[in-house]
Amino acid sequence: MRAAAGGRFRLGVGVGWNEAEFVNSEIQIMTSRDLVEAVVDKVGGDKLYPGSGGGDAAIRKFQSDFKVVPVEQADVIDASYRNDNHDVAVEALNAIVALYQQKHAEMFADPRYKFLEQQTKQYQEQLDTLVKKEADIRNEKSLFDVDAQRAKLLDDRAATSSIIDQLKSQSIDAHQRIDFLTNRLKTTPALIPAGEAQADVVEQAKARLLDLQVKQQQLRERYVGDVKPLQDADAEIAKLRDFVSRPDPMNRKEWSQRNTAYDDMVVALNRALADAAPLDQQIALRQKEAETIDARLRELEEGATAIGDLERERRVLEELVHTYRTRYEEARMNEDLDRERIVSVSIVQRPDAPEKPVGPRHLPFALAGILIGIVGASGVLLYLLVFRETLITVESVERIIGLPVVASVASRAPLR
């Protein structure tokens, strides 16, 4: 004995849709193998068909027992399922209804707005990341008004270059003076001759000579003739006179004085050195300042380039976000509007099964057996009457042999 669970579903077809096409589509959805497999997995193959082992065998049996037919002249489909167990039949049909409604919603739903929502969110996140990155670069590199900052740095660079040029000109002049004075000092004596006189030894020789002359006079007065002491005095006086009268440089002495030209050049050199040192220091500082400005300009240009690229990318992302957000809103409104045109499913009759089994039915089978027996017996009797060669009546004999029958003798069964 088998129980049958049945249910009815009304399909609300929107304007512009063909009713027959959508009814057939819903029937195909409900009887699809995927849905049947889902029902068998949900309820259980062994529970539906004990001993079948589940799997493909249970799916094939379920497909043969599950029927879906359209109701003529109505947007209603009738679904029924036969099973030996009343409760299992109702459970299976309830599972069919739930999974069918879920699959129906998945197939007829428009997922475009979800994709657009995801894309809008993705582009918005990229835009937020880009804006944060741009703000970080501006803060890190102190980029607030690139054009104004660039103009100020260029002005500072020009002013610094002008100052460096002036300092270099002054430094070159100072170094040229230093070189000139250094070379002049090499050829200019620090001392110059101030006067000339006899050397001290000559003066001493003259004093000795005078003393000898006095002594010679005394000796002449004391002695008569050429005596030894007088000869010695004369010889020494001769030597001294020769020494004094000899033109020997050693007999002269000279004295010097400071060369005022040399001293003036030394003063000028010291002044030039004093001027050149701070000039060189200022040039080094200004050059370092110029290098700092150049580095800042390069950093500014690099930052401006990066900011420019980020701004272009940001404008593209803003346009994409705006476009996708607009399309998302339009898709959502279209989705709300399309819901009125999508086939809606409502359950007219909840899945249920009668307590009395629907089969097998004995009376129809009995009547069919009797009718088949009568038809068969009539056929056999007609065959025997038409095709059998047995002679039954006297008229049959006369007709076959063409002679009159004189007499007929009845056949008697043999005695036992």
Contacts in CASP RR format, 6 or more apart in sequence:
PFRMAT RR
TARGET T0000
AUTHOR 0000-0000-0000
METHOD contacts of the structure
MODEL  1
MRAAAGGRFRLGVGVGWNEAEFVNSEIQIMTSRDLVEAVVDKVGGDKLYP
GSGGGDAAIRKFQSDFKVVPVEQADVIDASYRNDNHDVAVEALNAIVALY
QQKHAEMFADPRYKFLEQQTKQYQEQLDTLVKKEADIRNEKSLFDVDAQR
AKLLDDRAATSSIIDQLKSQSIDAHQRIDFLTNRLKTTPALIPAGEAQAD
VVEQAKARLLDLQVKQQQLRERYVGDVKPLQDADAEIAKLRDFVSRPDPM
NRKEWSQRNTAYDDMVVALNRALADAAPLDQQIALRQKEAETIDARLREL
EEGATAIGDLERERRVLEELVHTYRTRYEEARMNEDLDRERIVSVSIVQR
PDAPEKPVGPRHLPFALAGILIGIVGASGVLLYLLVFRETLITVESVERI
IGLPVVASVASRAPLR
1 84 0 8 1.000
1 357 0 8 1.000
1 359 0 8 1.000
1 360 0 8 1.000
2 82 0 8 1.000
2 83 0 8 1.000
2 84 0 8 1.000
2 357 0 8 1.000
2 358 0 8 1.000
2 359 0 8 1.000
2 360 0 8 1.000
3 82 0 8 1.000
3 83 0 8 1.000
3 84 0 8 1.000
3 85 0 8 1.000
3 86 0 8 1.000
3 89 0 8 1.000
3 353 0 8 1.000
3 354 0 8 1.000
3 357 0 8 1.000
3 358 0 8 1.000
4 80 0 8 1.000
4 81 0 8 1.000
4 82 0 8 1.000
4 89 0 8 1.000
4 353 0 8 1.000
4 354 0 8 1.000
4 358 0 8 1.000
5 80 0 8 1.000
5 81 0 8 1.000
5 83 0 8 1.000
5 86 0 8 1.000
5 89 0 8 1.000
5 90 0 8 1.000
5 92 0 8 1.000
5 93 0 8 1.000
5 351 0 8 1.000
5 352 0 8 1.000
5 353 0 8 1.000
6 78 0 8 1.000
6 79 0 8 1.000
6 80 0 8 1.000
6 81 0 8 1.000
6 93 0 8 1.000
6 349 0 8 1.000
6 351 0 8 1.000
6 352 0 8 1.000
6 353 0 8 1.000
7 78 0 8 1.000
7 79 0 8 1.000
7 80 0 8 1.000
7 93 0 8 1.000
7 97 0 8 1.000
7 347 0 8 1.000
7 348 0 8 1.000
7 349 0 8 1.000
7 350 0 8 1.000
7 351 0 8 1.000
7 352 0 8 1.000
8 71 0 8 1.000
8 76 0 8 1.000
8 77 0 8 1.000
8 78 0 8 1.000
8 79 0 8 1.000
8 347 0 8 1.000
8 348 0 8 1.000
8 349 0 8 1.000
9 26 0 8 1.000
9 76 0 8 1.000
9 77 0 8 1.000
9 79 0 8 1.000
9 97 0 8 1.000
9 345 0 8 1.000
9 346 0 8 1.000
9 347 0 8 1.000
9 348 0 8 1.000
10 75 0 8 1.000
10 76 0 8 1.000
10 345 0 8 1.000
10 346 0 8 1.000
10 347 0 8 1.000
10 348 0 8 1.000
11 19 0 8 1.000
11 22 0 8 1.000
11 23 0 8 1.000
11 26 0 8 1.000
11 75 0 8 1.000
11 76 0 8 1.000
11 77 0 8 1.000
11 343 0 8 1.000
11 344 0 8 1.000
11 345 0 8 1.000
12 75 0 8 1.000
12 343 0 8 1.000
12 344 0 8 1.000
12 345 0 8 1.000
12 346 0 8 1.000
13 19 0 8 1.000
13 22 0 8 1.000
13 75 0 8 1.000
13 343 0 8 1.000
14 340 0 8 1.000
14 341 0 8 1.000
14 342 0 8 1.000
14 343 0 8 1.000
15 341 0 8 1.000
16 341 0 8 1.000
17 341 0 8 1.000
17 343 0 8 1.000
19 75 0 8 1.000
22 75 0 8 1.000
22 343 0 8 1.000
23 70 0 8 1.000
23 75 0 8 1.000
23 77 0 8 1.000
24 70 0 8 1.000
25 343 0 8 1.000
26 77 0 8 1.000
26 104 0 8 1.000
26 343 0 8 1.000
26 345 0 8 1.000
27 68 0 8 1.000
27 69 0 8 1.000
27 70 0 8 1.000
27 77 0 8 1.000
29 35 0 8 1.000
29 100 0 8 1.000
29 103 0 8 1.000
29 104 0 8 1.000
29 107 0 8 1.000
30 68 0 8 1.000
30 77 0 8 1.000
30 79 0 8 1.000
30 96 0 8 1.000
30 100 0 8 1.000
31 63 0 8 1.000
31 66 0 8 1.000
31 68 0 8 1.000
32 103 0 8 1.000
33 59 0 8 1.000
33 63 0 8 1.000
34 103 0 8 1.000
35 96 0 8 1.000
35 99 0 8 1.000
35 100 0 8 1.000
35 103 0 8 1.000
36 59 0 8 1.000
36 62 0 8 1.000
36 63 0 8 1.000
36 66 0 8 1.000
37 59 0 8 1.000
38 99 0 8 1.000
39 62 0 8 1.000
39 92 0 8 1.000
39 95 0 8 1.000
39 96 0 8 1.000
39 99 0 8 1.000
40 48 0 8 1.000
40 54 0 8 1.000
40 55 0 8 1.000
40 58 0 8 1.000
40 59 0 8 1.000
40 62 0 8 1.000
42 95 0 8 1.000
42 99 0 8 1.000
43 88 0 8 1.000
43 91 0 8 1.000
43 92 0 8 1.000
43 95 0 8 1.000
44 54 0 8 1.000
44 58 0 8 1.000
45 52 0 8 1.000
45 53 0 8 1.000
45 54 0 8 1.000
45 55 0 8 1.000
45 58 0 8 1.000
46 52 0 8 1.000
46 53 0 8 1.000
46 54 0 8 1.000
46 58 0 8 1.000
47 88 0 8 1.000
48 58 0 8 1.000
48 61 0 8 1.000
48 62 0 8 1.000
48 83 0 8 1.000
48 88 0 8 1.000
48 92 0 8 1.000
49 57 0 8 1.000
49 58 0 8 1.000
49 61 0 8 1.000
49 62 0 8 1.000
52 58 0 8 1.000
52 61 0 8 1.000
62 81 0 8 1.000
62 92 0 8 1.000
65 81 0 8 1.000
65 82 0 8 1.000
65 83 0 8 1.000
66 79 0 8 1.000
66 80 0 8 1.000
66 81 0 8 1.000
66 96 0 8 1.000
67 79 0 8 1.000
67 80 0 8 1.000
67 81 0 8 1.000
68 77 0 8 1.000
68 78 0 8 1.000
68 79 0 8 1.000
68 80 0 8 1.000
69 77 0 8 1.000
69 78 0 8 1.000
70 76 0 8 1.000
70 77 0 8 1.000
70 78 0 8 1.000
71 77 0 8 1.000
71 78 0 8 1.000
76 348 0 8 1.000
79 93 0 8 1.000
79 96 0 8 1.000
79 97 0 8 1.000
79 351 0 8 1.000
80 93 0 8 1.000
81 89 0 8 1.000
81 92 0 8 1.000
81 93 0 8 1.000
81 96 0 8 1.000
82 89 0 8 1.000
82 358 0 8 1.000
83 89 0 8 1.000
83 92 0 8 1.000
86 353 0 8 1.000
86 355 0 8 1.000
89 353 0 8 1.000
90 351 0 8 1.000
90 352 0 8 1.000
90 353 0 8 1.000
93 351 0 8 1.000
93 353 0 8 1.000
94 351 0 8 1.000
96 351 0 8 1.000
97 347 0 8 1.000
97 351 0 8 1.000
100 345 0 8 1.000
101 345 0 8 1.000
104 343 0 8 1.000
104 345 0 8 1.000
108 342 0 8 1.000
108 343 0 8 1.000
109 342 0 8 1.000
110 331 0 8 1.000
110 334 0 8 1.000
110 335 0 8 1.000
110 338 0 8 1.000
112 331 0 8 1.000
112 335 0 8 1.000
113 328 0 8 1.000
113 331 0 8 1.000
113 332 0 8 1.000
113 334 0 8 1.000
113 335 0 8 1.000
116 324 0 8 1.000
116 327 0 8 1.000
116 328 0 8 1.000
116 331 0 8 1.000
117 328 0 8 1.000
119 324 0 8 1.000
119 328 0 8 1.000
120 321 0 8 1.000
120 324 0 8 1.000
120 325 0 8 1.000
120 328 0 8 1.000
123 317 0 8 1.000
123 320 0 8 1.000
123 321 0 8 1.000
123 324 0 8 1.000
124 321 0 8 1.000
126 317 0 8 1.000
127 314 0 8 1.000
127 317 0 8 1.000
127 318 0 8 1.000
127 321 0 8 1.000
130 310 0 8 1.000
130 313 0 8 1.000
130 314 0 8 1.000
130 317 0 8 1.000
131 314 0 8 1.000
133 310 0 8 1.000
134 307 0 8 1.000
134 310 0 8 1.000
134 311 0 8 1.000
134 314 0 8 1.000
137 143 0 8 1.000
137 303 0 8 1.000
137 306 0 8 1.000
137 307 0 8 1.000
137 310 0 8 1.000
138 144 0 8 1.000
138 307 0 8 1.000
141 299 0 8 1.000
141 300 0 8 1.000
141 303 0 8 1.000
142 149 0 8 1.000
143 149 0 8 1.000
143 300 0 8 1.000
143 303 0 8 1.000
143 304 0 8 1.000
143 307 0 8 1.000
146 300 0 8 1.000
146 303 0 8 1.000
146 304 0 8 1.000
146 307 0 8 1.000
149 300 0 8 1.000
150 297 0 8 1.000
150 300 0 8 1.000
150 301 0 8 1.000
150 304 0 8 1.000
153 293 0 8 1.000
153 296 0 8 1.000
153 297 0 8 1.000
153 300 0 8 1.000
154 297 0 8 1.000
156 293 0 8 1.000
157 290 0 8 1.000
157 293 0 8 1.000
157 294 0 8 1.000
157 297 0 8 1.000
160 286 0 8 1.000
160 289 0 8 1.000
160 290 0 8 1.000
160 293 0 8 1.000
161 290 0 8 1.000
163 286 0 8 1.000
164 283 0 8 1.000
164 286 0 8 1.000
164 287 0 8 1.000
164 290 0 8 1.000
167 279 0 8 1.000
167 282 0 8 1.000
167 283 0 8 1.000
167 286 0 8 1.000
168 283 0 8 1.000
170 275 0 8 1.000
170 279 0 8 1.000
171 276 0 8 1.000
171 279 0 8 1.000
171 280 0 8 1.000
171 283 0 8 1.000
174 272 0 8 1.000
174 275 0 8 1.000
174 276 0 8 1.000
174 279 0 8 1.000
175 272 0 8 1.000
175 276 0 8 1.000
177 268 0 8 1.000
177 269 0 8 1.000
177 272 0 8 1.000
178 269 0 8 1.000
178 272 0 8 1.000
178 273 0 8 1.000
178 276 0 8 1.000
181 265 0 8 1.000
181 268 0 8 1.000
181 269 0 8 1.000
181 272 0 8 1.000
182 269 0 8 1.000
184 265 0 8 1.000
185 262 0 8 1.000
185 265 0 8 1.000
185 266 0 8 1.000
185 269 0 8 1.000
188 259 0 8 1.000
188 261 0 8 1.000
188 262 0 8 1.000
188 265 0 8 1.000
189 259 0 8 1.000
189 262 0 8 1.000
190 258 0 8 1.000
190 259 0 8 1.000
190 262 0 8 1.000
190 263 0 8 1.000
191 256 0 8 1.000
191 257 0 8 1.000
191 258 0 8 1.000
191 259 0 8 1.000
192 256 0 8 1.000
192 257 0 8 1.000
192 258 0 8 1.000
192 259 0 8 1.000
193 254 0 8 1.000
193 255 0 8 1.000
193 256 0 8 1.000
194 255 0 8 1.000
194 256 0 8 1.000
194 257 0 8 1.000
195 254 0 8 1.000
195 255 0 8 1.000
196 252 0 8 1.000
196 253 0 8 1.000
196 254 0 8 1.000
197 252 0 8 1.000
197 253 0 8 1.000
197 254 0 8 1.000
197 255 0 8 1.000
198 251 0 8 1.000
198 252 0 8 1.000
198 253 0 8 1.000
199 250 0 8 1.000
199 251 0 8 1.000
199 252 0 8 1.000
199 253 0 8 1.000
200 253 0 8 1.000
201 250 0 8 1.000
201 251 0 8 1.000
202 243 0 8 1.000
202 244 0 8 1.000
202 251 0 8 1.000
202 252 0 8 1.000
205 240 0 8 1.000
205 243 0 8 1.000
205 244 0 8 1.000
206 240 0 8 1.000
206 244 0 8 1.000
208 240 0 8 1.000
209 237 0 8 1.000
209 240 0 8 1.000
209 241 0 8 1.000
209 244 0 8 1.000
212 233 0 8 1.000
212 236 0 8 1.000
212 237 0 8 1.000
212 240 0 8 1.000
213 237 0 8 1.000
215 233 0 8 1.000
216 230 0 8 1.000
216 233 0 8 1.000
216 234 0 8 1.000
216 237 0 8 1.000
219 227 0 8 1.000
219 229 0 8 1.000
219 230 0 8 1.000
219 233 0 8 1.000
220 230 0 8 1.000
223 229 0 8 1.000
223 230 0 8 1.000
243 251 0 8 1.000
244 251 0 8 1.000
391 397 0 8 1.000
391 400 0 8 1.000
394 405 0 8 1.000
394 408 0 8 1.000
397 405 0 8 1.000
398 404 0 8 1.000
398 405 0 8 1.000
END
